[in-house]
Amino acid sequence: MRIGIIGNSEGNGHPYSWSAILNGFEKKYLNEVPFVLIRDYLKSVNPEDKLCKDVCIKKNFL
């Protein structure tokens, strides 16, 4: 299943956090995330862990 996120919650970084939680992430890019709370939270998470193996948030569906 592929899903997308429309919009955001100003100030809390949900597009970053939800995508990282569902897709996994690479720690080397954490400093590019503009939300300190999200960066700090993701530093404590194993980037290989994915919430759901069958779901992927994509930038676009083309």
N, C-alpha and C positions, 0 to 999 in steps of 0.2 A: 504494500500500500504506500502511495506517495501522498503527502499532505503538504499544504502551504500555510503560512501564517500571514494574515492580512492585518495590517496596522500594528500598533505597539502601545504599550503602557508607558507613557513618558516618565523617564527617570529610573525605571527599574530593570530595563534590559531584557524583557521577555523574549524578543526575537532571538537574542543571543543565547539565553539560558535554555529555552525550550529546544532550539535546534541542537545545541551541544548535548543536552540530556538525551534526546532521542537518537541523534546521529553518532554520538561520540565526538571527539575533538582531538586536536594536536596541541599539546601544551606549549609548543614553541610559538604559537600565535596568541596566547592569552594576553600578552601585553598590548595587543591591538584592540582589545575589547574596551570600549569607553566607559564601562560601568565597574567601579572598584568593587562593589559588593559581589557582582557576578564573577569577576576575576578571582577574588578571594575564595568564593564558594567552589569554583571549578578547580582551583589548585588543590582542594581537598578530595576531589573525586578522581577515581581511576578513569582516564580517558578512553580506555578500551571497553568499559562497561556501557552498554546501551540499554535504555529503558525497554525497548521493544525491538527485537531483531528484524521484524517484518515491516517496520515503518521507517520512512526516510523523508525528511523535510528537504526539499530542493529549492533552489533559487528560482527556477522556472521549470515549466513542464514541457518545453519544446524538445 
